[in-house]
Amino acid sequence: MTQFVTFRLADTFPIALRSEWEHLWKIEDNEKRRIELEAYLDQGKGDCWLKRSEIAELVESNILNHSGLPETENPPDDNGDCDDRTAGSLKFRYQLRAWCIMPNHVHVLFKVGGVSMSEIVGSWKKHTSRLANRGLGKSGAFWAEDYFDVYMRDAEHERKTVRYIENNPAKAKLVLDPKDWPWSSARFRDAVGVLRLPG
C-alpha cells in the first residue's frame, strides 16, 4: 500500500501560541483537520531547524538511503546500516514516490514493503533526531511524537498527493518553482514527470 505521511518538529505548535492552533485539533472531520494543521505548519512556527541545510540534508539522505532496500531480519542500526542485505530479496522496506522537507515538517509518499509504516517512520525519526541534536548541540525531543498519514486510494489520488507534496514550498512562498527547492523530489522529476532517484 502507498502512504502519505507528514511528521513535524517538536516545537511546531508552540505553547505560547496555543490560541492560534488549539481549535485546529478539535476539527472533527479528519481530512479537514489535516488540511488546516498542514496550513498552520506552512506558516513556519517554531525554531524551523530544517531550514538549516545540514539538518535538511541528513533527513533527506536518511529517507533516500533506505528506499528500495531489501527487508532484512536485522533492521538498520543507529548508523542506518543493515547487516543482512540480500540482492535477491523481493520484499522491500519501502519505495519512495515523493518527498519534501519543509522548514518545520516533512512530507513523504512511499509504498510500504515488508516493514510496517509505523516502523519506517519511527526509524527515520529516531535516526535523524539523534544526528540532528548532535549537530545542533542540543538534546531532548527533536520530532513530535505523532504524525499524519493518508492511504492512497488509487492512482489519481497518488498523482494529486505528489503535486501537493512537491508544490508545498511554492505554496508556502519559499520558492517560485518547486524544482528550485533543494530538499524535494521535484528536482528529480524528468521532463515527463518520472522520478529519477539519484545514485
CORCOR-V490131 format. One record per residue. N is the residue number from 0. SS is DSSP state (~ for helix, > for strand, _ for the rest). PHI is phi in whole degrees, -180 to 180 (* if undefined). OMEGA is omega as a letter, one per 20 degrees, with the letter a starting at -180 (999 if undefined). Layout:
# CORCOR-V490131
N	SS	PHI	OMEGA
N	SS	PHI	OMEGA
This chain:
# CORCOR-V490131
0	_	*	a
1	>	-107	a
2	>	-125	r
3	>	-105	a
4	>	-123	r
5	>	-123	r
6	>	-128	a
7	>	-136	r
8	>	-68	a
9	_	-64	a
10	_	-106	a
11	_	-75	r
12	_	-119	a
13	_	-62	r
14	~	-57	a
15	~	-62	a
16	~	-112	a
17	~	-52	a
18	~	-64	r
19	~	-77	a
20	~	-121	a
21	~	-57	a
22	~	-66	a
23	~	-64	a
24	~	-70	a
25	~	-93	r
26	_	-64	a
27	_	-75	a
28	_	-72	a
29	~	-57	a
30	~	-65	r
31	~	-63	r
32	~	-61	r
33	~	-61	a
34	~	-63	a
35	~	-67	r
36	~	-66	r
37	~	-68	r
38	~	-64	r
39	~	-66	r
40	~	-58	a
41	_	-65	r
42	_	-75	r
43	_	73	r
44	_	-79	r
45	_	89	a
46	_	-74	r
47	_	52	a
48	~	-59	a
49	~	-76	r
50	~	-71	a
51	_	-76	a
52	~	-59	a
53	~	-68	r
54	~	-78	r
55	~	-60	a
56	~	-65	a
57	~	-68	r
58	~	-68	a
59	~	-63	r
60	~	-59	a
61	~	-63	r
62	~	-66	a
63	~	-67	a
64	~	-65	a
65	_	-106	r
66	_	-71	r
67	_	79	r
68	_	-70	r
69	>	-61	r
70	_	-65	a
71	_	-129	r
72	_	-71	r
73	_	-106	r
74	_	-66	r
75	_	-57	r
76	_	-82	a
77	_	-63	r
78	_	-92	r
79	_	83	a
80	_	-94	r
81	_	-106	a
82	_	-85	a
83	_	-126	r
84	_	-96	r
85	_	-112	a
86	_	-63	a
87	_	-84	a
88	_	-66	r
89	_	-97	r
90	_	-97	r
91	>	-117	r
92	_	-60	r
93	>	-166	r
94	>	-129	a
95	>	-69	r
96	>	-115	r
97	>	-170	r
98	>	-160	r
99	>	-158	r
100	>	-105	a
101	_	-91	a
102	_	-58	a
103	_	-133	r
104	>	-157	a
105	>	-133	r
106	>	-110	r
107	>	-140	r
108	>	-112	a
109	>	-150	r
110	>	-89	a
111	>	-76	r
112	_	-100	a
113	_	-87	a
114	_	-119	a
115	_	-66	r
116	~	-57	a
117	~	-64	r
118	~	-67	a
119	~	-62	a
120	~	-63	r
121	~	-60	a
122	~	-70	r
123	~	-58	a
124	~	-67	a
125	~	-63	a
126	~	-64	a
127	~	-73	r
128	~	-66	r
129	~	-63	a
130	~	-68	a
131	~	-65	r
132	~	-60	r
133	~	-61	a
134	~	-65	a
135	~	-90	a
136	_	68	a
137	_	-129	r
138	_	-138	a
139	_	95	a
140	_	-66	r
141	_	-100	r
142	>	-100	r
143	_	-68	a
144	_	-66	a
145	_	-87	r
146	_	-157	r
147	>	-101	r
148	>	-141	r
149	>	-137	r
150	>	-81	r
151	_	-81	a
152	_	-73	a
153	_	-162	a
154	~	-63	a
155	~	-67	r
156	~	-60	r
157	~	-65	r
158	~	-60	r
159	~	-63	a
160	~	-68	r
161	~	-59	r
162	~	-61	r
163	~	-59	a
164	~	-60	a
165	~	-74	r
166	~	-89	a
167	~	-55	r
168	~	-64	r
169	~	-71	r
170	~	-61	r
171	_	-84	r
172	_	63	r
173	_	-91	r
174	_	-148	r
175	_	-85	a
176	_	-107	a
177	~	-54	r
178	~	-68	r
179	~	-84	r
180	_	-75	a
181	_	-74	a
182	_	-125	a
183	>	-146	r
184	~	-69	a
185	~	-55	a
186	~	-73	r
187	~	-105	r
188	>	-86	r
189	_	-82	a
190	_	-61	r
191	_	-103	r
192	_	89	r
193	_	-80	r
194	>	-77	r
195	_	-114	a
196	_	-67	r
197	_	-67	r
198	_	78	999
